[in-house]
Amino acid sequence: MGTRGLIFSSALLLLLAQPLLVFSATPPFACDPANPSTQNFGFCQTTLPIDKRVSDLISRLTLEEKIQQLDDQAPEIPRLGVPKYNWWSEALHGLSNGGHGMHFIGRTIPAATSFPQVILTAASFNPDLWYRIGQAIAVEARALYNAGQADGLTLWSPNVNIYRDPRWGRGQETPGEDPTTASKYAVAFVRGLQGDSPTGERSGQLMASACCKHLTAYDLDDWNGNVRYTFDAQVTAQDMEDTFQPPFRSCVEQGRATCVMCSYNRVNGVPTCADYNLLTKQAKNLWGLDGYISSDCGSVDMIYGSSHYAKTPEEAVGYALKAGVDINCGKFMHLHAGSAIQKGNICESDIDRALFNAFSLRMKLGLFNGNPQQLPSGNIPPCQVCSTKHKNLALQAAQDGIVLLKNTGNTLPLARYKVTSLGVIGPNANFPPSLMGNYNGPPCEVITPLAALQSSIKNTRFEAGCNIVACNVTRIPEAVQLASSVDYVIMFMGLDQDQEREGLDRTDLVLPGMQQALISNVAEAAKKPIILVLLSGGPLDITFAENDPRIGAILWAGYPGEAGGSAISSIIFGEHNPGGKLPVTWYPQDFTKVPMSDMRMRANPPRGYPGRTYRFYTGNPVYQFGYGLSYSYYSYEFEAGAATSIYLNNSLSPQAQRNDPNTLSYDIASLGFNTCGELKISATVGVKNHGPMAGRHPALLFSRWPSTEHGRPVKQLVGFQSVHLEAGESTKVEFSLSACEHLSRVMDDGRRVLDKGSHFLIVGDREHEISIIA
């Protein structure tokens, strides 16, 4: 069975060893019309506004009942007919058995569709796909709820933290390093998950509740003695405004997410879950969060226990509630809120405010409107979980995200009829958990790469080559023998959750253990240039493979989910044309000299600091953000008639940059909403697929300045659209841009400004100049 099999089996046994929970065949709900007493409760009157109903419910609770409702496992209130509610469920890339809200073992619905891990889905740069995945997850959540297998519809997803450092173990959960991409992902996924239209219209009750996490500047788990529970992220106002906050702001303002989760770490000395300015002033008041704020699990406890920011547990409760936390993940509030009142750290009104937000959300989910099975979404049956539609969507997501990194001499695609024998080598070829990433649930079905290839080529032989992905024990002679005896060789290498995950950051960017030696030996022995497929969330320094002519093609497949094997096979044999683009920079191993704890985004060359992400990195990447090949060649042209100038009123006075009188800028806040609303332009780009294959292709539009002085990015992504083109087909892609949003930059004090003078739009190898003129 091997060590990996033992680990997987042990995990399964642990799950099976859990006590069998008994669920009713109907979902839990309040205000049962069959219960005569509910007619007298104002909170059950659906004709009343929700705020009146919630106030009525809170007025009926004792102080002890209120305190019990502050934690994520909220108990039932029998005398009022209010069932228990579990706030914590996970749904990053499909329903997960993490948390307390979803239950699979021994139930009618034993599994859920497992989509690719988010970092791979992000590589499609396709908001419509992101929306449909969120929509599918919500349908499956409602189906579980209707079947009595869920006691919560609050899904603590998506993770929209910026993938700032390539070593971060949780980068796989995110949409990548770019604030624009993460923002658009947040909006699309949240709208799909909550049941809104793709453009944000909402009608009726929420399908489910989305939660954007982890606010904010959280991107380090455990590195060189720094752990997330006590790490104090020192972040400039400039980096906060143009890097870390945009995805959360978009999530709330445009996506209308009904939850934000505060993180473990401190930011500039203050634990985020104790930061009134962050949670209440910004998320609730400035952005307009209409929902609740949850703590990450145990983070309120850690305000006292790990970080010692609070001197007592009661003080920690006070900091969190007064900052704006509404639901605590854990038991800390229940244990200490009562004594916090006695000691004067909080008032009962602080609890009432938190419960108002929490119960309002439960009512918006329709959980206080009588039997949910007789309400919208109540007729979604178990057969809509793992449906053919959802499984096909999981396949499409994997296919559209996979990135072709190298394809020397058109090594790919392979023609099936020419492949008389195939050698499959590598520890990631035939181990289902390697496809899943973290926060996964039990998948509908899993097709490994080996199984998919065996179904295509009858004479397929397999050798793992390594004992595990860590590859501390190899079978190089056996792998070499196989490679030398077959027509073609495909290797499946990379990482797994033993290399990168929550709580585990990497220290290296190279392949683990003896993987490189195995690859090089196999490549030397093979009859033809080999194909290398990498499974990983984080980027890898594979310079050796990029430069090795014996390695003909390289695919990055992320953690591609339950249909990953089929998706990889379809690309290898040319049934699908790869179109994914990297959502994160792939750095060289030398980048590991940069302290992961240094939060600065911008480079400081005199001090040897290279900067981070494609916007500010001054080194030579292995692969750039947005890089990805195709079996087809695509060209771009800016259409004639595109705007070349944007005129500002002469009455508006630009300000000179400090120490540089030649750089003039307009303060965005001073320009105001109306003026910014007039500074809109449209850029139309012609995209042509020159063949030879049809394919889906993301067109990425960047902007840049004439120089990178004054902390300007090298370039920044301002928009993207995914188009499907037949071979030889052309289309026009229109980008609607706002000068204040898309051509502005952030000053070191956090103010956003619009520079007078030249700006450049970039798509592919084409540029278009636009001038800001007074």
Protein Blocks (a to p, Z undefined) as FASTA:
>chain_A
ZZmlmmmmmmmmmmmmpccddddfbdcdehifklmklmmpmklmmkbcfklmmmmmmmmp
cfklmmmmmpmbdcddfknopacddfbdcffboccfehjkbcfehpablcdcddddfklm
mmnopaklmmmmmmmmmmmmmmmmmnopaccfbdcbddfbdcfbfklmklmmpgbjbfkl
mmmmmmmmmmmmnopafkopaehjdfbdcdddddehiabfbgghiafkloccdddfklmm
mmmmmmmmmmmmmnopabdcddfbdcehiafklmmklmmmmmmmmnopacdddddehklm
mmmmmnomafbfklmmmmmmmnopabdcdjklmmmmmmmmmnopacfklmmmmmmmmmmm
mmmnopanojfklgghklccfklgopfklmmmmmmmmmmmpccfbdghhlbacdfklmmb
dcdedjklmgfklmnoghiacdfbdcdfklmmmmmmmbacddekiablnopaccfklmmm
mmmmcfbdcddedddfklgcghiacfbfbdehjlmmmmmmmmmmpmbdcddddddfbdcd
fklmmmmmklmbdcdehjnbjmlmmmmmmmmnopaccfbdcfbdcddfklmmpcfklmbf
bdcfknopgbeajklpcbdcfbdghiacdfbdcdddddehiafbdcddfklccdddehia
kbccddfklnommlmmmmccddddddddebjbdcddddddddddfbfghhiafbdcfbdc
dddddehiacdddddddfklmmgccdfkopacddehjddddehjbccdddddZZ
